[in-house]
Amino acid sequence: MFADNWKISLRQISRLIILDLFGLSSLVLPGILADMTGADGIFCLLLGMCGGLLMLGLIQGNLKFMQESYYEYMKENIGQFLADIFMVFYLMYFIVLAGYVVYQMDVLILSWLLPEGAYWMVELWVLLLAGYGTFRGIEGRARIYEILFWFLGIPLIIMLGFAATSVNTDYWTPIFYSDGKLYMENSFTVWSFLLPLAGILFLKPFAGKTEKLAVCGKRAVITVTLVNVVIYLILIGNFGQNTVQILKRPIITLMSMINLPGGFFPRQDVTMTAVWFFALFALLHTGVFQGTLILKELCHETKTNYSMVAVLVLIFFTGNSFMKNHFMENIFESYQRWIALPGMFGILLLVPIICHVRTYFKKRKGGRKRCENV
C-alpha cells in the first residue's frame, strides 16, 4: 500500500534531492541564462543558490516545530481552512511541475531515443512507471536511486572532463557586463528551479533523523549549483553565448559532439541522454508522490489509491497541454517566478510567525504551549 513505508536514511534523501534538482535545472537553465553576456550567468546561479539556502532556513524553522505531518502542523497553528488552502497550493505546484517534467521527458525521448514514437504513449508509459513506484512506497524508490546515483554521476563527470578540454575561455568574456535587472530576473528564475525543496516538508514521517533534513537540502543545493556552474561554463566555452541561447537542450547537444579517444563509443549521446532521463524521472516521481500524499491527506484517504489515480490523470493532461502549446513553457516560467516562489516563501514565513504569536499569548494566559521545539 502507499502508506506502508519504512524509514529512509539521510544519505538516500540527499541523493534523491540532488537528482530532483539537477535534471531539470541543468537541462533548461543554461538556455535561459545565455541571454546574459559571457560568464555572467554563473553569478545568477550563485545568487539563486543563496535564495535556495534562505528557503531551507525557513523550512528548518518549520520542521523544528512539527511533531507529526506538515498538514497537522499547519492545522494546529493556522486552522483547518487556511491549512487546506495552503495544501491545495502545494498540490497544484507539484502537479504543474510534474506535468512540465513529463513534457521535457517526452521531447527528450522522442528527439534522441524514439524519434518515431507517439508522445502520448511515452507520457502514459512514464506516468504508469511513476504510479507503480509511488504505490510501492518511498523506500524502494530511495534504494533504487541510491544505486543509480553513481552510475549516472560517474559517466557525467567523465564526459564533462572531455568537454572541458575544448573550452575557449575567450567566450567567457566580458564579465559583469549585464545590467542589474537581468541579474535579478535570472537569479529569481534559478531560485524558482529550486522550489522542489518544498518536498522536504512532507518527508518528516518517512525520515530517520528529521532534525537534519534541512542539512540534506543544503548539501544538495550547493552540489547541484556547483555542477551547473561547471556545465554552464563548459557550454559557453564550447558554443558561445548566442549558440547556447538558441539551442533547446544545449547540454544534450554537447554530449553528442564529444569525441571519445579511440572512437569505440560512437553513440555516447544515447547513453548520456539516460542520465537526464533518470534524473527527470526522479523529479516526476517526486511530483506524483508528493501530489498523492497531499491529496490523500486532504481527502482523508487511507486504504485506497483513488488520489494517486487522480493525480496521474491531472499530470497527464497538464503534460499534454505543454506538448500541444509550446507557449506554455513561458507561462510555466512566469508561474514559478510570480506565483509559486512568493507563495511558498510566504507560507514558510507565515506559519511559524503565527505559531510564535499564538505561543506568546498562550504563555501570557497560562495556557498550553503549542509550538514546542522537538
Residue, then its C-alpha position, 0 to 999 in steps of 0.5 A: m500500500f502507499a502508506d506502508n513505508w519504512k524509514i529512509s536514511l539521510r544519505q538516500i534523501s540527499r541523493l534523491i534531492i540532488l537528482d530532483l534538482f539537477g535534471l531539470s535545472s541543468l537541462v533548461l537553465p543554461g538556455i535561459l541564462a545565455d541571454m546574459t553576456g559571457a560568464d555572467g550567468i554563473f553569478c545568477l546561479l550563485l545568487g539563486m543558490c543563496g535564495g535556495l539556502l534562505m528557503l531551507g532556513l525557513i523550512q528548518g524553522n518549520l520542521k523544528f516545530m512539527q511533531e507529526s505531518y506538515y498538514e497537522y502542523m499547519k492545522e494546529n497553528i493556522g486552522q483547518f481552512l487556511a491549512d487546506i488552502f495552503m495544501v491545495f497550493y502545494l498540490m497544484y505546484f507539484i502537479v504543474l511541475a510534474g506535468y512540465v517534467v513529463y513534457q521535457m521527458d517526452v521531447l527528450i525521448l522522442s528527439w534522441l531515443l524514439p524519434e518515431g514514437a507517439y508522445w502520448m504513449v511515452e507520457l502514459w508509459v512514464l506516468l504508469l512507471a511513476g504510479y507503480g513506484t509511488f504505490r510501492g512506497i518511498e523506500g524502494r524508490a530511495r534504494i533504487y536511486e541510491i544505486l543509480f546515483w553513481f552510475l549516472g554521476i560517474p559517466l557525467i563527470i567523465m564526459l564533462g572532463f572531455a568537454a572541458t578540454s575544448v573550452n575557449t575561455d575567450y567566450w567567457t568574456p566580458i564579465f559583469y557586463s549585464d545590467g542589474k535587472l537581468y541579474m535579478e530576473n535570472s537569479f529569481t528564475v534559478w531560485s524558482f528551479l529550486l522550489p522542489l525543496a518544498g518536498i522536504l516538508f512532507l518527508k518528516p514521517f518517512a525520515g530517520k533523523t528529521e532534525k537534519l533534513a534541512v542539512c540534506g537540502k543544503r548539501a544538495v543545493i550547493t552540489v547541484t549549483l556547483v555542477n551547473v556552474v561547471i556545465y554552464l561554463i563548459l557550454i559557453g566555452n564550447f558554443g558561445q553565448n548566442t549558440v547556447q541561447i538558441l539551442k533547446r537542450p544545449i547540454i544534450t547537444l554537447m554530449s553528442m559532439i564529444n569525441l571519445p579517444g579511440g572512437f569505440f563509443p560512437r553513440q555516447d549521446v544515447t547513453m548520456t541522454a539516460v542520465w537526464f532521463f533518470a534524473l527527470f524521472a526522479l523529479l516526476h516521481t517526486g511530483v506524483f508522490q508528493g501530489t498523492l500524499i497531499l491529496k490523500e491527506l486532504c481527502h482523508e484517504t487511507k486504504t485506497n489509491y483513488s488520489m494517486v489515480a487522480v493525480l496521474v490523470l491531472i499530470f497527464f493532461t497538464g503534460n499534454s497541454f505543454m506538448k500541444n502549446h509550446f507557449m506554455e513553457n513561458i507561462f510555466e516560467s512566469y508561474q514559478r517566478w510570480i506565483a509559486l516562489p512568493g507563495m511558498f516563501g510566504i507560507l514558510l514565513l507565515v506559519p511559524i510567525i503565527c505559531h510564535v504569536r499564538t505561543y506568546f499569548k498562550k504563555r501570557k494566559g497560562g495556557r498550553k504551549r503549542c509550538e514546542n521545539v522537538 
